[in-house]
Amino acid sequence: MTISELIEAGQRENRVLQRVSRTRQCAAWVSQLDTGRYPPVVNLCPIADWPATCPCAPQQPSRPNPAASTSPEATNPA
């Protein structure tokens, strides 16, 4: 075997070990879900705050447009 073949074999072995580890972790999660041993879900937002804590994007304050000024001085520069 050449050095490059040994390196490739080592890389393949590492990939297989990572896949086995991930598969075992997934099997543990599925087993945990099947047996019902998982923490309950908790809503941290009180129901009284529901309308005020809407998860929507914040609104930017409107900025005055200097070109759309309606003052008489701006429309008639006498």
QUILINPE-V105319 format. One record per pair of residues at least 6 apart in sequence whose ideal C-beta (glycine too) atoms are under 8 Angstrom apart, sorted by the first residue. I is the first residue (numbers start at 1). J is the second residue. Records with the same first field share a line. If there is no record, write none. Layout:
I=J  J
This chain:
1=9
32=38
45=53
69=75
